Amino acid sequence: MSTPTSVFLRDPAAPATALCADIGGSFIKFGQAFGPGQVQRVDEVPTPADNWPALVEALTGLSTRWNGPGAAVPLAISTTGLFDHRNGTVNAANIPAFKGHDVAGELAAALARPVVIANDADTFALAEANLGIGRGHDVVFCAILGTGVGGALVVDGRTVRGHRGVTGEWGHGPITQTRLTLASGETLTIPRFACGCGQIGCTDTIGGARGIERLHSHLHGQEQTSHEILDGWEAGDATAARTVEVYLALLSEPLAFAVNITGASVVPVGGGLAARTALIAALDAQVRTRTLNSFAEPLVRPGQFLDNGGLVGMSVLVQQTPRA
């Protein structure tokens, strides 16, 4: 079990209003919520990613341990993948245990408590829009730059829930350009790489950590991790700098397009690459040259809740969800 940590100060005598679980491909982070943003992370267990009965058992054990069996306090779940609210299903490539199950309905029955589910990009966006760097903004578009590219849209503090759970997915669709002219005058042709979604040329293929590695391999024939490439760029390595220049040119256009489409006035960034502050600052500078609106202050910024956005976001969502 992890050491309990409080995200926000709370009244120690106040009862929990919800339980929160952030289900990733490797671990389930578990917390108690005492109000929007008032979360105490209390537990962590491995995710039985390919075994549905074991996953139900893990969530049952966590819920019982921290709230007692059959209590009325709801369980709010943030998870990777697309959640379809019409039938309760979750489509998550790295958690095959979800496949074929009404996840929301079956868990509610097994745990004898209400269950609320949302995509992890949506929950991060809720946290940032209501309590983080998006607070006070009417329209917040969150960009997730992790292994791949994801996104979410929040308007007036609430996520926009699209058809079958698809909203803000700027990483998919064949929209990347193929011909670039660098600052040096060099002209490059970039292939439209095949994407895991089945399409070709998606931003997801070049925008995340694996995308940086793919571009570096294509440009230089070198196999390096994204961390090595970015460390080299920050240290002034010319080879890495060329890769990052191409990366920023390719990524800034679809992100600026997303800002124009949504009307967002701030773009919190989540995912592993959000911790690379120099990279995000460079991306922000290029995006702001391509948007229709002018932004005097940084538009694309690392999020405030990079480590606990799922739990914090669910503490917000559970308060926004009507109870039966």
C-alpha positions in Angstrom: 0.0 0.0 0.0 1.2 3.5 -0.8 1.7 6.1 1.8 -1.5 8.1 2.2 -1.2 11.6 0.8 -3.7 14.4 0.9 -4.2 16.4 -2.3 -6.0 19.2 -0.4 -6.5 19.9 3.3 -9.8 18.7 4.7 -11.8 18.4 7.9 -10.5 15.1 9.4 -13.9 14.5 11.0 -15.8 14.8 7.7 -17.0 11.5 6.2 -16.0 10.5 2.7 -18.5 11.5 0.0 -17.1 9.1 -2.6 -14.4 6.5 -3.3 -12.2 7.2 -6.3 -10.2 4.7 -8.4 -7.8 5.6 -11.2 -7.4 2.3 -13.2 -4.3 2.2 -15.4 -2.8 -0.7 -17.3 -0.4 -1.5 -14.4 -1.9 -0.2 -11.2 -5.1 0.9 -9.5 -4.7 4.1 -7.5 -7.4 4.4 -4.9 -8.6 7.3 -2.8 -11.3 8.8 -0.6 -13.0 12.0 -1.7 -14.5 14.5 0.8 -15.6 17.0 -1.8 -14.5 18.4 -5.1 -10.7 18.4 -5.1 -10.5 17.1 -1.5 -8.9 13.7 -2.1 -6.8 11.5 0.1 -5.0 8.7 -1.8 -5.0 5.7 0.5 -4.1 2.6 -1.5 -2.6 1.1 -4.6 -2.8 -2.4 -6.0 -1.7 -4.0 -9.3 -4.3 -4.0 -12.1 -5.6 -7.5 -13.1 -5.7 -6.1 -16.7 -6.6 -9.4 -18.4 -8.9 -11.0 -15.8 -12.4 -9.6 -15.3 -13.3 -11.6 -12.1 -10.0 -10.6 -10.5 -10.5 -7.0 -11.5 -14.0 -7.0 -9.8 -12.5 -8.7 -6.8 -9.7 -6.0 -6.5 -12.2 -3.2 -6.7 -14.5 -4.9 -4.2 -11.7 -5.4 -1.8 -10.5 -1.8 -2.0 -14.1 -0.5 -1.6 -14.8 -2.7 1.4 -11.5 -1.9 3.0 -12.1 1.9 2.9 -15.8 2.2 3.1 -17.3 -1.0 4.4 -19.4 -3.6 2.4 -22.5 -2.3 0.6 -22.2 1.3 1.7 -24.1 3.9 -0.3 -21.0 6.0 -1.0 -20.4 5.8 -4.8 -17.3 4.6 -6.5 -16.0 7.0 -9.1 -13.6 5.4 -11.7 -11.2 7.1 -14.0 -9.8 4.7 -16.6 -7.8 4.5 -19.8 -9.9 3.9 -22.9 -13.2 5.0 -24.2 -16.3 4.8 -21.9 -19.6 4.4 -23.7 -22.3 5.7 -21.3 -25.1 4.1 -23.3 -24.1 0.5 -22.5 -21.5 0.9 -19.8 -18.7 -0.6 -21.9 -15.0 0.5 -21.8 -12.8 0.0 -24.9 -9.2 0.0 -23.5 -6.4 -1.7 -25.4 -4.3 -2.2 -22.3 -7.1 -3.5 -20.1 -8.6 -6.4 -22.1 -10.5 -7.5 -19.0 -13.1 -4.8 -19.8 -14.0 -6.4 -23.2 -17.6 -7.7 -23.5 -18.7 -6.3 -20.1 -21.2 -3.7 -19.0 -18.4 -2.4 -16.7 -20.6 0.3 -14.9 -23.6 -2.0 -14.5 -21.8 -5.1 -13.5 -19.5 -3.3 -11.0 -22.5 -1.5 -9.4 -24.2 -4.9 -8.9 -21.1 -6.6 -7.5 -20.1 -3.8 -5.2 -23.7 -2.9 -4.2 -23.0 0.8 -4.6 -23.4 3.4 -7.4 -20.5 3.4 -9.9 -19.5 6.4 -12.1 -17.0 6.0 -14.9 -15.1 8.4 -17.1 -12.1 8.4 -19.4 -8.8 9.4 -17.8 -8.3 12.3 -20.2 -11.8 13.6 -19.2 -11.0 13.4 -15.5 -7.7 15.1 -15.9 -9.5 17.9 -17.8 -12.2 18.2 -15.1 -9.5 18.5 -12.5 -7.6 21.2 -14.4 -10.8 23.1 -15.5 -12.3 23.3 -12.1 -9.3 23.4 -9.7 -6.1 23.7 -11.8 -4.7 26.0 -14.4 -8.0 26.1 -16.3 -10.0 27.5 -13.4 -11.9 30.6 -14.4 -11.8 29.7 -18.2 -15.1 29.0 -19.9 -13.6 26.6 -22.5 -10.7 24.3 -21.6 -9.1 21.9 -24.1 -6.7 19.4 -22.5 -4.0 17.8 -24.5 -2.6 14.5 -23.3 1.0 13.9 -24.5 2.1 10.5 -23.1 2.9 7.3 -25.0 0.5 8.7 -27.6 -1.9 11.7 -28.0 -5.3 12.2 -26.3 -7.5 15.1 -25.4 -10.7 16.2 -23.7 -12.9 19.3 -23.7 -14.5 21.0 -20.7 -17.1 23.8 -21.1 -18.4 25.7 -18.1 -16.7 23.2 -15.8 -18.3 20.1 -17.3 -16.9 17.6 -19.8 -18.4 17.5 -23.2 -19.5 13.9 -23.7 -19.4 13.0 -27.4 -20.9 10.1 -29.3 -19.7 6.8 -27.8 -17.3 8.6 -25.6 -15.3 10.3 -28.3 -14.6 13.9 -27.7 -11.4 16.0 -28.0 -9.5 13.1 -29.7 -7.2 15.4 -31.8 -4.6 12.6 -31.9 -6.6 10.6 -34.5 -7.6 11.3 -38.0 -5.2 11.5 -41.0 -4.3 15.2 -40.5 -0.5 15.4 -40.2 1.4 17.3 -43.0 4.0 15.5 -45.0 6.3 18.3 -46.3 8.2 20.6 -44.1 10.6 23.5 -44.5 12.9 23.9 -41.5 14.3 27.2 -40.3 17.6 26.3 -42.1 15.8 26.2 -45.4 16.0 22.4 -45.6 12.9 20.7 -47.0 11.8 17.3 -45.7 9.1 14.8 -46.6 7.7 13.0 -43.6 5.9 9.6 -44.1 2.3 9.2 -43.0 2.9 6.5 -40.4 0.3 3.8 -39.8 -1.7 4.3 -36.6 -3.0 1.7 -34.1 -6.5 3.0 -34.7 -6.4 1.7 -38.3 -5.8 5.0 -40.1 -2.7 6.4 -41.6 -1.1 9.8 -40.8 -2.7 10.4 -37.4 -1.1 12.9 -35.0 -0.9 10.1 -32.5 1.9 8.5 -34.6 4.2 11.5 -34.1 2.9 13.4 -31.1 3.7 11.3 -28.1 6.8 9.8 -26.7 6.8 6.9 -29.2 6.2 9.5 -31.9 9.4 11.4 -31.0 11.3 8.2 -31.2 9.7 7.3 -34.5 10.7 10.7 -36.0 14.2 10.4 -34.7 14.7 7.0 -36.2 13.3 8.2 -39.5 15.4 11.3 -39.6 18.7 10.0 -38.3 18.5 6.2 -38.3 19.1 6.2 -34.6 17.1 4.3 -32.0 16.9 6.4 -28.8 14.3 6.8 -26.1 12.3 10.0 -25.9 14.1 10.8 -22.7 17.5 10.5 -24.4 16.3 12.6 -27.4 14.9 15.4 -25.2 17.9 15.4 -22.9 20.1 15.8 -25.9 18.0 18.6 -27.2 18.1 20.5 -23.9 21.9 19.9 -23.9 22.3 21.5 -27.3 22.8 18.3 -29.4 22.2 19.2 -33.1 20.8 15.8 -34.1 18.2 15.9 -31.3 17.4 19.5 -32.0 16.6 18.7 -35.6 14.2 16.0 -34.4 12.5 18.3 -32.0 12.2 21.0 -34.6 10.3 18.6 -36.9 8.2 17.3 -34.0 7.1 20.8 -33.0 6.3 21.8 -36.5 4.2 18.7 -37.0 2.4 18.9 -33.7 1.7 22.6 -33.4 -0.6 22.7 -36.4 -3.2 20.2 -35.3 -3.1 21.6 -31.8 -3.7 25.1 -33.0 -6.5 23.7 -35.2 -8.1 22.1 -32.0 -7.9 25.5 -30.2 -9.6 27.2 -33.2 -12.3 24.6 -33.3 -13.1 24.5 -29.6 -12.5 28.2 -28.7 -10.4 27.2 -25.8 -8.5 29.9 -23.9 -6.1 27.6 -22.1 -4.7 24.1 -22.9 -3.4 22.2 -19.9 -1.1 19.4 -20.9 -1.1 16.0 -19.2 0.9 12.8 -19.8 4.5 12.0 -19.4 5.8 14.7 -21.8 4.0 17.4 -19.8 6.9 17.2 -17.3 9.3 18.4 -20.0 8.6 22.0 -19.4 11.0 23.3 -22.0 9.3 21.2 -24.7 5.8 22.4 -23.7 7.0 26.0 -23.7 8.4 25.6 -27.2 5.2 23.9 -28.3 3.2 26.8 -26.8 5.3 29.4 -28.7 4.6 27.7 -32.0 0.9 27.0 -31.4 0.3 30.7 -30.5 1.7 31.7 -34.0 -1.0 29.5 -35.6 -4.2 30.3 -33.7 -6.8 32.8 -34.9 -7.0 34.4 -31.5 -4.0 36.2 -30.1 -2.7 35.1 -26.7 -0.3 37.4 -24.8 0.2 34.8 -22.1 1.1 31.1 -22.4 -1.8 29.1 -23.9 -0.3 25.5 -23.8 0.9 24.8 -20.2 1.8 21.8 -18.1 -1.2 20.8 -16.0 -1.3 21.2 -12.2 -2.4 17.6 -11.5 0.1 15.5 -13.5 0.2 12.8 -10.8 -3.3 12.7 -9.4 -5.6 14.2 -12.1 -7.7 11.0 -12.3 -8.6 11.0 -8.6 -9.1 14.7 -8.4 -11.2 14.8 -11.5 -13.4 12.0 -10.3 -14.0 13.8 -7.0 -15.4 16.6 -9.2 -17.4 14.4 -11.5 -19.1 12.5 -8.7 -20.4 15.7 -7.3 -21.8 16.7 -10.7 -23.5 13.3 -11.2 -27.1 13.1 -10.0 -27.7 10.4 -7.5 -30.6 8.0 -8.0 
